[in-house]
Each structure stands twice: as structure tokens, then as C-alpha cells.
Amino acid sequence: MGERTASASAINKSLCFFFTVTTLFFMLSWLFVLRSTRSEATRGSTNSLNLFSSFNESDSDQVQHQKNVEELEVEPSFGNRAILVDNAQAPTTTLHVKQQQQNHVHGEEDVPCKPRDKVVLRVFMYDLPPEFHFGLLDWKPEGNVKSVWPDIKAKAPHYPGGLNLQHSIEYWLTLDLLASELPEAEASSSNARSVIRVGNSSEADVIFVPFFSSLCYNRFSKAGPREKRSRNKVLQEKLVKYVKAQEEWKRSGGKDHVILAHHPNSMLDARMKLWPGAFILSDFGRYPHNIANVEKDVIAPYKHVVGSYVDDQSSFDSRPTLLYFQGAIYRKDGGHVRHELYYLLKNEKNVHFSFGSVQKGGIRKATEGMRSSKFCLNIAGDTPSSNRLFDAIASHCVPVIISDEIELPYEDVLDYSQFCIFVRTRDALKKRFLVNFIRSIGKEEWTRMWNRLKEVESIFEFQFPSQEGDAVHMIWQAIARKVPFMKLKTNRSRRFLRSLYGNDTGNKSIPAPPDFW
């Protein structure tokens, strides 16, 4: 028994010794491997550090600066005066910024708004009957000539003035397309051309639907004494029937169609049936996200109603009014902020906040008021946007935008924070916050923004004939930037045509999406 115990103990000792030696050998082997590969890893790591060294050095100050901004809870640059504070105390001083940080769009000096690439958009336009476009302006072909379009070389039909003008985008774009066919356009410099009308839809980038929907709503949204339905509703129904019957719509499911609906109440019925197309809108305030969104649609500026401020020689000191607003104060939907701000600001020194309309010299009064003011309020009304922003730009009055859901034209190529002030609604409604913040903006900072306003004002100007860099040109360029997305959506929708129809897919069209409602 004792011998057996001694034998077992000897075996255990042997196994323990063997395990210890094996473990030591294994560890020494790994140390040798790690030592032999260390130099290579160190070299690779050094290269990686060198590769990103410029990033780390250039961004370290930005990271620290961002931390400081978050601690202060207020943007430090006049070029980004978006207010992101939660405390009740308003800022009383303006933070100083190096002049080189105040670059223009894409870092280009003296360039109002530089598009990414020069693109001549090829557009196929439907020859809709005149009742959809210039017929709404009481235009008729002369004599017995059956013409769809007016002879714009002789005279373009007149567009009504007043508030009708603010949503007249459809008029200017259609005129520009017609003008692109004139011999003068063919002979003009390619740098000045942003669009060309093509006769073959297969050669086009987009399909243009020339329905003057905003004008139709403004003039014909109410049924006449002997009408069961308004002319506006009837034309929308006819438009949907016409467009959906076209081969161009069937070919893409409508995804490459450009549809004008700038007035928030225009196309109320047709929008739910033509929604696969790209809408030209003023904002998304009255649209479900599935119908309209920033990915597929284009936001276009209003045409300003006040006159352009030509040869503006004013200055910070020569504009006595600090903050200006004149317009409808009591609004529905998101416009409640207007009357709340009215009660907060009505008794403030050098602040003009009053009711106004286009009647009884309202436009003249607004022009004089904006030109004599340093800052002009642009507050959300029935919808997130209003023409007041573009009136302020035309008057070189620095806009103060209080509209959390606003979308702005060409914002993918234009930095509005260089010439606009953005204030969140909840901050603006804090007692004395807004007026204290505006008073904190000094003469030098205001003057830089005022100069920038004068540089960018041309990209919000509508005119015929259009000029390079004006609003018409910029809208066409914005549409051109949507073309890759249109093609992507169209090509994706073709994925299963072969599995559904076999090899005979040549005459098959992409099924149009069902109506939203």
C-alpha cells in the first residue's frame, strides 16, 4: 500500500514538472515571436501616425474650440449665429472671431454662390394646352393659329403683380425653357446657359410639367356662381389624367418629372397622385414626408415683393430701427409665435413690430421700413417659410429667422449663416432674450453680414431673359443636382422587370406607384 502511494506521488511530480517546463517553453516562444515582429508593427504604426498627423494637428484646436462652444452654449461666429442656448440669460457680448474664418461659400472670396459643377440641364417639356399655363394669364393665340405657346420673342404675356408675384416661379422657368430654343440662345455663351429644351424625351435629364399651379390656385380656387367645382380642381384632375397617360411617365414611374407647386395650397389634389415626381416647393409645411422631402424635391425662393435696393449707401448708423417686422400677427398652425413675440417686443426701444398688409400702401411702407432697419424678423406663419425673408435680403436688412422647420433654397451650396441670424423658437420666446441678443451684435459684425447680403442678392432675383447666377439659373442647377437621385430610383425600380416579364422587357414600363391616398 505504501509502495503504491509513493509510486503515485512520483508520477504526479513528473507530470507537474513536465507541465511547468512546457509552459515556460511556450511563453519563451511567444516572447521571441513578439520581439521579432515588433519592429514591423512599430514602422506600420509610425506610418499611420504620419498619415493622420495633419488631421490630428489641424483638428485638435477645433475639438477644443467645440468643447468651449458647448460650455458657453452659444455659437462663437457671426457666420453661424444660430442660437442653441437653454439658459434664460441672454448673451451680452459678441465673441471675436478671426477674419479668415469668414470665408464665402466653398472658401471662395467674392463669389456669391459657386455651383459645384457647370451643368446644362436637358429638359423635355410637355406641350400642355394653354389652359394649363399662359391661358391662365388670359393669353390666346393670335388669329386662327393653333399655337400652344406664345411668341416670347415678340412679347411675353404679363404676369399679375402684388402677392401673386411671390409664387411666380412657374412663369419664369417656363419662359426660360421657351427662350432656350431661340436662335439667340444657341449663339450665346455656354457659360450663361443652364438649361436647354430638347424635343426627344429620351435625350432629356428631366421631364418638365408646365402647369401654373400657384397662379391657378390664386385666381381660380373658388367655384363660380354656375360652377359645381372650381377651375383649379378641374385642371388638376385633367393634368393627372394627361401626365399619367404619357409614355414618359410610364417609362420612369414619374420619378424624373419636375412638377411646380410653389404655393403651399397649390396641387392639393394632384400632389397625392403625382408624388413620385420632384416638386418645386417653397417649403414642406403642408406635405407628409412620404409625399415631399428634401431628398427628392427642390426648395425655390419666393420672388420678393419689395423693390431691390439699388446703390445702397446705408450703414449701421444710418439705419435707426434695430429690429423690424410688419405683417400678419395672428396666424394659425405654427404661426402662434408671432403674436407671442408681438407682446414681448411691442414696447422695446427701436423695435418696430406691427400689423401690415399689401393694401393701402403696405408694400411701400414695408420697403421704407426694411431699408431703415438693421435686422428684419422672419417668423414662421401658417407655414415655415414666407416671402418676408427674401424681401429682407432685397432690402439688405439682416434677416433674423425664427422658424425651426424652415428649409432654404440652394442650402447645399450656400451658407445662410453668413448673412442670416437663426434663433430657436423656444429661445426667442424667453423674456428679453431676443432683443438683448440682437443688441449684442456690434457694428463690425453687422457690416460684414450686410456686405454679404449685397453679394448674394442676385441669386434670389427672377428676370427674363435669365442671367447666369440669378434665381432661375440657380433653380435649374438645383434640379440638375437631383438628377442622379432620380436615375438611382428609376434604375432600382427596374430590378425585377425580367423576373416578372421574362426576356420580353423592351416594351414594358415601370409600374407607377399607387396613389398615396
C-alpha positions as MATLAB code, in Angstrom:
seq = 'MGERTASASAINKSLCFFFTVTTLFFMLSWLFVLRSTRSEATRGSTNSLNLFSSFNESDSDQVQHQKNVEELEVEPSFGNRAILVDNAQAPTTTLHVKQQQQNHVHGEEDVPCKPRDKVVLRVFMYDLPPEFHFGLLDWKPEGNVKSVWPDIKAKAPHYPGGLNLQHSIEYWLTLDLLASELPEAEASSSNARSVIRVGNSSEADVIFVPFFSSLCYNRFSKAGPREKRSRNKVLQEKLVKYVKAQEEWKRSGGKDHVILAHHPNSMLDARMKLWPGAFILSDFGRYPHNIANVEKDVIAPYKHVVGSYVDDQSSFDSRPTLLYFQGAIYRKDGGHVRHELYYLLKNEKNVHFSFGSVQKGGIRKATEGMRSSKFCLNIAGDTPSSNRLFDAIASHCVPVIISDEIELPYEDVLDYSQFCIFVRTRDALKKRFLVNFIRSIGKEEWTRMWNRLKEVESIFEFQFPSQEGDAVHMIWQAIARKVPFMKLKTNRSRRFLRSLYGNDTGNKSIPAPPDFW';
ca = [
       0.000    0.000    0.000;
       2.865    2.398    0.940;
       4.730    1.489   -2.258;
       1.639    2.223   -4.363;
       1.264    5.675   -2.693;
       4.936    6.519   -3.268;
       4.653    5.464   -6.928;
       1.575    7.731   -7.462;
       3.345   10.634   -5.827;
       6.366   10.212   -8.123;
       4.101   10.177  -11.198;
       2.343   13.375  -10.061;
       5.654   15.122   -9.536;
       6.792   14.081  -13.004;
       3.624   15.388  -14.644;
       3.850   18.664  -12.735;
       7.479   19.100  -13.821;
       6.600   18.318  -17.424;
       3.705   20.811  -17.403;
       5.902   23.544  -15.894;
       8.670   23.052  -18.470;
       6.151   23.040  -21.333;
       4.523   26.238  -20.106;
       7.869   28.024  -19.800;
       8.905   26.908  -23.281;
       5.580   28.136  -24.720;
       5.950   31.558  -23.075;
       9.534   31.963  -24.269;
       8.461   31.076  -27.809;
       5.767   33.796  -27.815;
       8.170   36.372  -26.436;
      10.562   35.581  -29.268;
       7.772   35.920  -31.888;
       6.557   39.231  -30.458;
      10.079   40.603  -30.345;
      10.709   39.684  -33.969;
       7.509   41.405  -35.193;
       7.745   44.484  -33.015;
       9.891   46.472  -35.426;
       7.470   45.894  -38.315;
       4.461   46.882  -36.222;
       6.296   49.955  -34.962;
       7.102   51.010  -38.509;
       3.475   50.497  -39.573;
       2.232   52.417  -36.582;
       4.634   55.259  -37.314;
       3.417   55.453  -40.900;
      -0.184   55.546  -39.718;
       0.597   58.320  -37.291;
       2.334   60.269  -40.024;
      -0.639   59.757  -42.307;
      -3.087   61.283  -39.847;
      -0.738   63.744  -38.165;
      -2.032   66.697  -40.178;
      -5.598   65.747  -39.308;
      -4.817   65.476  -35.615;
      -2.908   68.754  -35.535;
      -5.482   70.677  -37.547;
      -8.461   69.281  -35.693;
      -7.162   69.370  -32.147;
      -7.822   73.077  -31.856;
     -11.250   72.598  -33.444;
     -12.147   69.880  -30.931;
     -11.087   72.076  -28.027;
     -12.920   75.013  -29.602;
     -16.076   72.916  -29.936;
     -15.836   71.938  -26.267;
     -15.599   75.622  -25.376;
     -18.619   76.367  -27.529;
     -20.641   73.648  -25.839;
     -19.690   75.048  -22.454;
     -20.722   78.560  -23.481;
     -23.825   77.188  -25.259;
     -23.700   79.926  -27.918;
     -22.176   79.872  -31.377;
     -18.985   81.958  -31.494;
     -19.087   83.236  -35.070;
     -21.215   85.861  -36.715;
     -21.220   83.442  -39.628;
     -23.099   80.916  -37.542;
     -25.362   82.914  -35.263;
     -27.748   80.031  -34.637;
     -28.801   80.251  -31.022;
     -28.514   76.987  -29.131;
     -28.813   78.137  -25.538;
     -31.063   76.806  -22.835;
     -30.321   79.288  -20.089;
     -32.604   82.248  -19.553;
     -29.809   84.800  -19.549;
     -29.173   86.372  -22.946;
     -25.647   86.916  -24.228;
     -24.438   90.479  -23.765;
     -21.210   90.449  -25.719;
     -20.168   89.302  -29.159;
     -17.363   86.781  -29.296;
     -14.475   87.828  -31.513;
     -13.542   85.712  -34.499;
     -10.582   85.812  -36.837;
     -11.382   87.443  -40.163;
     -10.099   84.476  -42.145;
     -12.900   82.313  -40.693;
     -15.472   84.420  -42.519;
     -14.988   82.738  -45.878;
     -17.632   82.664  -48.578;
     -19.297   79.540  -49.906;
     -16.710   76.802  -50.600;
     -13.970   79.149  -49.374;
     -14.259   81.365  -52.440;
     -13.852   85.100  -51.920;
     -16.025   87.449  -53.996;
     -18.184   84.573  -55.261;
     -21.839   84.857  -54.186;
     -22.642   81.191  -54.610;
     -20.464   78.844  -56.590;
     -22.196   75.737  -58.020;
     -20.210   72.535  -57.750;
     -20.166   71.870  -61.464;
     -21.317   73.680  -64.569;
     -24.243   71.662  -65.900;
     -26.526   72.377  -68.844;
     -29.734   70.596  -67.924;
     -31.581   68.902  -70.800;
     -35.319   69.243  -70.324;
     -38.242   67.776  -72.225;
     -41.366   69.890  -71.681;
     -44.865   68.604  -72.302;
     -46.869   70.641  -74.804;
     -49.803   71.032  -72.467;
     -52.786   73.023  -73.775;
     -52.668   76.772  -72.918;
     -55.393   76.365  -70.280;
     -52.703   74.895  -68.023;
     -50.215   77.741  -68.323;
     -50.339   81.010  -70.260;
     -54.064   80.661  -70.831;
     -54.416   81.299  -67.080;
     -52.978   84.750  -67.849;
     -55.726   85.297  -70.458;
     -53.280   84.697  -73.294;
     -54.742   83.397  -76.579;
     -53.052   82.626  -79.893;
     -53.429   85.443  -82.392;
     -55.748   84.924  -85.330;
     -56.635   81.355  -86.218;
     -53.191   79.994  -85.425;
     -53.370   76.930  -83.178;
     -50.335   77.507  -81.023;
     -49.627   76.090  -77.598;
     -47.000   78.675  -76.687;
     -46.801   82.459  -77.040;
     -44.222   84.138  -79.260;
     -41.974   85.300  -76.436;
     -39.576   86.868  -78.906;
     -42.265   89.407  -79.703;
     -43.779   89.778  -76.214;
     -44.087   87.620  -73.135;
     -47.539   87.531  -71.509;
     -47.818   89.799  -68.466;
     -47.899   88.207  -65.001;
     -50.173   89.871  -62.393;
     -48.463   91.875  -59.646;
     -48.986   92.103  -55.907;
     -48.796   88.950  -53.839;
     -49.341   86.846  -56.977;
     -45.709   87.516  -57.846;
     -44.219   85.782  -54.820;
     -45.134   82.311  -56.163;
     -44.474   83.058  -59.856;
     -41.608   80.543  -60.195;
     -43.581   78.503  -62.767;
     -43.789   81.526  -65.063;
     -40.072   82.296  -65.056;
     -38.949   78.684  -65.531;
     -41.326   78.108  -68.437;
     -40.233   81.321  -70.154;
     -36.612   80.293  -69.745;
     -37.260   76.918  -71.351;
     -39.008   78.528  -74.303;
     -36.179   81.049  -74.651;
     -33.601   78.241  -74.788;
     -34.957   77.329  -78.245;
     -34.438   80.792  -79.713;
     -31.521   81.397  -82.117;
     -30.117   83.965  -79.693;
     -29.812   81.246  -77.037;
     -27.994   78.940  -79.445;
     -25.483   81.688  -80.208;
     -24.979   82.748  -76.601;
     -22.010   81.791  -74.494;
     -22.276   78.314  -72.986;
     -21.340   79.795  -69.596;
     -24.649   81.660  -69.483;
     -26.807   78.647  -70.326;
     -28.146   76.486  -67.549;
     -30.936   74.679  -69.425;
     -31.921   73.609  -72.902;
     -35.234   72.258  -74.133;
     -34.944   69.025  -76.110;
     -37.564   67.595  -78.453;
     -36.818   63.940  -77.766;
     -37.695   62.853  -74.234;
     -35.170   60.005  -74.344;
     -32.402   62.613  -74.530;
     -33.686   64.554  -71.532;
     -32.431   64.586  -67.968;
     -35.862   65.536  -66.637;
     -39.450   65.916  -67.855;
     -40.992   69.320  -67.114;
     -44.731   69.673  -66.409;
     -45.685   73.307  -67.246;
     -48.782   73.730  -65.092;
     -49.009   77.176  -63.445;
     -50.418   75.647  -60.279;
     -49.793   78.595  -57.934;
     -51.422   81.051  -60.299;
     -54.313   78.636  -60.799;
     -54.867   78.442  -57.047;
     -54.633   82.204  -56.559;
     -57.087   83.033  -59.332;
     -59.386   80.025  -59.665;
     -59.559   78.131  -56.365;
     -63.166   79.237  -55.736;
     -66.041   77.903  -57.805;
     -68.027   80.430  -59.796;
     -71.775   81.003  -59.411;
     -72.599   78.438  -62.095;
     -69.809   76.003  -61.330;
     -70.081   72.871  -59.199;
     -66.301   72.650  -58.867;
     -63.573   75.237  -59.114;
     -61.462   75.563  -62.212;
     -58.443   74.768  -60.058;
     -59.810   71.318  -59.135;
     -60.901   70.549  -62.697;
     -57.476   71.385  -64.134;
     -55.707   69.252  -61.531;
     -57.829   66.254  -62.487;
     -57.154   66.820  -66.180;
     -53.453   67.228  -65.502;
     -53.196   63.916  -63.634;
     -55.065   62.112  -66.391;
     -52.847   63.640  -69.087;
     -49.497   63.084  -67.367;
     -50.135   59.504  -66.277;
     -51.123   58.580  -69.831;
     -47.772   59.715  -71.250;
     -45.057   57.228  -72.147;
     -42.512   59.394  -70.333;
     -44.359   58.904  -67.047;
     -44.743   55.158  -67.594;
     -41.085   54.788  -68.504;
     -39.835   56.073  -65.145;
     -42.916   55.828  -62.958;
     -42.812   59.628  -62.833;
     -39.532   59.783  -60.927;
     -37.845   62.099  -63.439;
     -40.766   64.549  -63.695;
     -40.484   68.118  -62.393;
     -43.798   69.443  -61.035;
     -44.425   73.015  -59.917;
     -46.304   73.532  -56.646;
     -44.697   76.566  -55.016;
     -47.793   77.949  -53.316;
     -48.437   75.831  -50.166;
     -52.067   75.290  -51.213;
     -51.435   74.543  -54.873;
     -51.823   70.994  -56.252;
     -53.691   69.908  -53.114;
     -55.426   67.090  -55.013;
     -52.875   66.235  -57.705;
     -49.914   66.076  -55.332;
     -51.230   62.818  -53.877;
     -51.198   61.234  -57.328;
     -48.076   62.767  -58.854;
     -45.883   62.466  -55.764;
     -43.166   60.252  -57.344;
     -42.057   63.349  -59.288;
     -39.783   66.106  -57.992;
     -41.821   69.036  -56.674;
     -40.640   72.644  -56.781;
     -41.822   73.992  -53.420;
     -41.469   76.904  -51.024;
     -41.323   74.571  -48.004;
     -42.626   71.223  -46.706;
     -45.058   72.698  -44.198;
     -48.213   71.135  -45.640;
     -46.779   67.942  -47.065;
     -46.451   64.480  -45.490;
     -42.831   63.354  -45.545;
     -43.711   60.491  -47.918;
     -45.059   62.994  -50.435;
     -42.342   65.646  -50.304;
     -38.912   65.737  -48.708;
     -35.524   67.343  -49.116;
     -34.020   64.240  -50.748;
     -36.177   64.271  -53.891;
     -37.661   67.782  -54.084;
     -36.333   71.296  -54.647;
     -36.920   74.339  -52.458;
     -37.126   77.523  -54.537;
     -37.090   81.126  -53.295;
     -40.102   83.403  -53.315;
     -39.944   86.355  -55.667;
     -39.532   89.349  -53.399;
     -42.359   91.881  -53.487;
     -40.461   94.954  -52.331;
     -38.129   96.586  -54.820;
     -34.413   95.857  -54.975;
     -32.229   98.310  -53.069;
     -30.062   99.675  -55.887;
     -26.941  101.643  -54.956;
     -27.380  101.079  -51.238;
     -25.154  103.577  -49.415;
     -26.658  102.987  -45.970;
     -24.671  101.967  -42.900;
     -25.114  100.606  -39.416;
     -25.510  104.106  -38.011;
     -27.847  105.368  -40.741;
     -30.440  102.633  -40.082;
     -32.206  103.820  -36.913;
     -34.539  100.838  -36.367;
     -32.912   97.890  -34.619;
     -35.487   95.187  -35.397;
     -38.359   95.305  -37.899;
     -41.499   93.265  -38.507;
     -44.651   94.250  -40.358;
     -47.233   91.710  -41.442;
     -49.985   89.403  -40.248;
     -49.544   88.859  -36.498;
     -52.251   86.311  -35.744;
     -51.664   83.129  -37.752;
     -52.743   79.514  -37.474;
     -50.616   76.364  -37.276;
     -47.044   77.236  -36.281;
     -47.633   80.970  -36.521;
     -48.619   81.359  -32.849;
     -45.088   82.593  -32.173;
     -45.845   85.837  -34.000;
     -48.405   87.147  -31.558;
     -46.353   85.930  -28.593;
     -43.349   87.867  -29.873;
     -45.572   90.870  -30.505;
     -46.381   91.161  -26.806;
     -42.710   90.679  -25.895;
     -41.351   93.278  -28.315;
     -44.035   95.889  -28.928;
     -42.718   98.323  -26.284;
     -38.990   97.791  -26.873;
     -36.952  100.813  -27.906;
     -36.055  100.997  -31.641;
     -38.163   97.911  -32.403;
     -40.948   98.125  -34.992;
     -43.477   95.284  -34.684;
     -46.891   95.989  -36.181;
     -49.666   94.624  -38.362;
     -49.424   95.271  -42.094;
     -50.671   94.100  -45.491;
     -50.133   94.905  -49.158;
     -53.190   97.147  -49.164;
     -53.145  100.907  -48.554;
     -49.504  101.357  -49.451;
     -48.325   98.351  -47.467;
     -45.537   97.415  -49.882;
     -44.216  100.983  -49.937;
     -44.249  101.131  -46.126;
     -42.512   97.759  -45.856;
     -39.832   98.884  -48.329;
     -39.116  102.045  -46.341;
     -39.182  100.173  -43.033;
     -36.803   97.415  -44.082;
     -34.331   99.806  -45.684;
     -34.142  101.825  -42.478;
     -33.681   98.764  -40.218;
     -30.589   96.822  -39.206;
     -32.378   93.497  -38.663;
     -35.651   92.134  -40.076;
     -37.662   89.379  -38.421;
     -38.690   86.359  -40.459;
     -41.081   84.408  -38.220;
     -42.925   81.180  -39.041;
     -46.522   81.796  -40.053;
     -49.076   79.388  -41.469;
     -46.099   77.542  -42.940;
     -42.387   77.567  -42.014;
     -41.399   79.995  -44.800;
     -42.594   83.371  -46.002;
     -41.714   85.941  -48.628;
     -40.503   88.255  -45.853;
     -37.076   86.593  -45.843;
     -36.487   87.483  -49.485;
     -37.876   90.985  -49.036;
     -35.310   91.439  -46.269;
     -32.485   90.185  -48.499;
     -33.551   92.571  -51.274;
     -33.556   95.411  -48.703;
     -30.134   94.448  -47.292;
     -31.722   94.092  -43.866;
     -30.043   91.223  -41.986;
     -32.729   88.512  -41.582;
     -33.455   87.083  -38.141;
     -35.061   83.694  -38.807;
     -37.317   82.226  -36.122;
     -38.693   79.129  -37.809;
     -37.410   75.763  -36.616;
     -38.756   73.757  -39.573;
     -37.735   76.099  -42.386;
     -35.980   74.761  -45.480;
     -33.940   77.212  -47.548;
     -33.157   77.383  -51.291;
     -29.762   76.132  -52.513;
     -28.611   75.405  -48.967;
     -26.409   72.589  -50.260;
     -24.202   75.234  -51.920;
     -24.990   78.341  -49.844;
     -24.210   79.043  -46.183;
     -27.053   81.203  -44.885;
     -25.407   81.660  -41.501;
     -23.035   84.158  -43.128;
     -25.826   86.666  -43.669;
     -28.741   85.483  -41.502;
     -29.340   85.120  -37.772;
     -31.054   81.895  -36.639;
     -32.823   81.752  -33.282;
     -34.732   78.765  -31.957;
     -38.379   79.452  -31.197;
     -38.174   78.391  -27.571;
     -35.270   80.781  -27.007;
     -36.914   83.673  -28.841;
     -39.944   83.418  -26.553;
     -37.877   83.896  -23.392;
     -38.396   87.322  -21.873;
     -35.904   89.882  -23.286;
     -33.728   87.121  -24.775;
     -34.184   88.115  -28.423;
     -33.797   91.858  -28.049;
     -30.739   91.506  -25.795;
     -29.114   89.122  -28.228;
     -29.721   91.372  -31.239;
     -28.356   94.381  -29.338;
     -25.169   92.391  -28.644;
     -24.300   92.280  -32.350;
     -21.916   95.135  -32.995;
     -21.280   97.421  -35.948;
     -18.373   95.454  -37.413;
     -20.193   92.146  -37.321;
     -23.382   93.617  -38.795;
     -21.425   95.321  -41.582;
     -19.826   92.031  -42.640;
     -23.247   90.389  -42.869;
     -24.682   93.410  -44.701;
     -21.882   93.214  -47.289;
     -22.536   89.504  -47.753;
     -26.236   90.219  -48.335;
     -25.316   92.502  -51.215;
     -23.102   89.778  -52.673;
     -25.756   87.050  -52.658;
     -28.885   89.059  -53.502;
     -28.580   88.341  -57.249;
     -29.203   84.601  -56.755;
     -32.711   85.448  -55.495;
     -33.611   87.668  -58.483;
     -36.129   86.438  -61.078;
     -35.912   88.008  -64.522;
     -36.497   87.389  -68.195;
     -34.275   86.793  -70.014;
     -32.495   84.998  -67.198;
     -28.861   85.691  -66.431;
     -26.111   83.469  -65.110;
     -26.286   83.283  -61.325;
     -29.848   84.568  -60.952;
     -32.721   82.685  -59.286;
     -33.830   80.945  -62.492;
     -30.312   79.717  -63.162;
     -29.886   78.546  -59.565;
     -33.171   76.606  -59.582;
     -32.196   74.758  -62.760;
     -28.853   73.905  -61.159;
     -30.641   72.655  -58.035;
     -32.803   70.407  -60.227;
     -29.678   69.169  -62.019;
     -28.239   68.086  -58.677;
     -31.319   65.890  -58.155;
     -30.876   64.035  -61.455;
     -28.538   61.315  -60.069;
     -31.087   60.554  -57.352;
     -33.862   60.353  -59.961;
     -31.822   57.919  -62.049;
     -30.969   55.843  -58.993;
     -34.641   55.479  -58.064;
     -35.613   54.699  -61.657;
     -32.911   52.059  -62.109;
     -33.775   50.388  -58.824;
     -37.390   50.109  -59.880;
     -36.263   48.141  -62.964;
     -34.603   45.368  -60.951;
     -37.385   42.798  -61.159;
     -38.777   43.511  -64.622;
     -37.015   40.469  -66.127;
     -38.202   38.078  -63.441;
     -41.735   39.398  -63.816;
     -41.911   39.551  -67.616;
     -39.086   37.286  -68.803;
     -36.799   38.370  -71.629;
     -39.534   40.428  -73.287;
     -38.912   43.619  -71.269;
     -38.389   46.025  -74.137;
     -41.962   47.293  -74.242;
     -42.624   47.006  -70.539;
     -42.902   50.168  -68.487;
     -42.128   50.694  -64.835;
     -45.343   50.401  -62.844;
     -46.235   53.765  -61.379;
     -46.563   53.760  -57.586;
     -50.139   53.711  -56.334;
     -51.768   56.940  -55.223;
     -50.718   57.925  -51.723;
     -54.316   58.077  -50.512;
];
